[in-house]
Amino acid sequence: MNIGMLWFDNDPKAEINMKIERAVAFYRTKYGKSPNLCFVHPSMLQSATDEPKRLPNQNGSVVEVRTSRSVLPNHFWIGVNNTSTSAES
């Protein structure tokens, strides 16, 4: 992802899935396409594995969630992954 949108959400009552869904909805409204990649701080995910998580959206698309220490807690770096993976069919 070369270009993305930084989203801040520190709502203590919302789960991370809901926070990402809010960011996805705003991104879709603002830019006219659905994002498929989101970077979060490692502390925001419950499991500390390096494997990316895949979260389905309300519109049926999937957002890959990866961790990055360069993203602050409660921030979401969200956008479109412009490289295709050959593992997905």
N, C-alpha and C positions, 0 to 999 in steps of 0.2 A: 504494500500500500504506500503510494507516494504522497497522496493528498487525503486528508481526512478531516473530521470535525471533532473538536474536543468538547465533551459533555460533562457537566458537573451535576452530581445528584447525591446529596448526603442525607436523604430521608431515612431515618433510623427504623421506620416501620416497614419499609419496602425491601423485598428480597432482591438479590442481584438480577434475577431474570426480569423482574418488573422494571428495574432501572434501565436495563438494556433495551427492553421493549419501548420504553418512553423515548430513549435516544434514537432508536430505529424509526419510530413514528415521526419524530421531528425531522430526522434526516430525509426520510422519504418525502415529506411535505415540502421541505426546503429545496431539495436537489432533484426531485422527480424520479429517483431510482432507489431501490432497496440496497442498503449496505450488507456486506456479507462477512465482514471482519471487524473485530473489536478487541482492543488491547486494554487490560486492566492491571492494576498493581497486584502482585502475588498474594498479598494479604486479604484480598477481596474474595478469593476462591477458597472453598472449604478444604478441598484436597490440594496438596502441594505437588502435584505431578506436572511434568513438563508437557504432557500430551494436551493438545487443544481440546476444548469442549465445544460441542455443537448444540446450539439452542434454537429450537424452532420458533418462528414468529407467528403472529396472528394471521398474516397473509400467506402463510405456507412456505415462505423461504426460510433458509437456515443461516444463522450467524455463527461464525467460528470465533470462539473466545480464547484468546491467548494471553499469557502474562508477560509483563515487562516492568522491570524495576524503574524505568524512566518515566512511567505514568504514575502520578501521585494517587494515593488512596482517594476513593470517591470520585475519581475522574475516569472517563471512558474515551479512548481514542478510537473513533469509529469511522469506517469508510468502506471502499470497494477494493477487494484484493484483485489486482490486475494480472496475476499469474494464475494459470490454471494448473490444477493438480491432476496427475495421471492416475492417482489411486481411486478417484471417484468415477463412476460409470453412469 
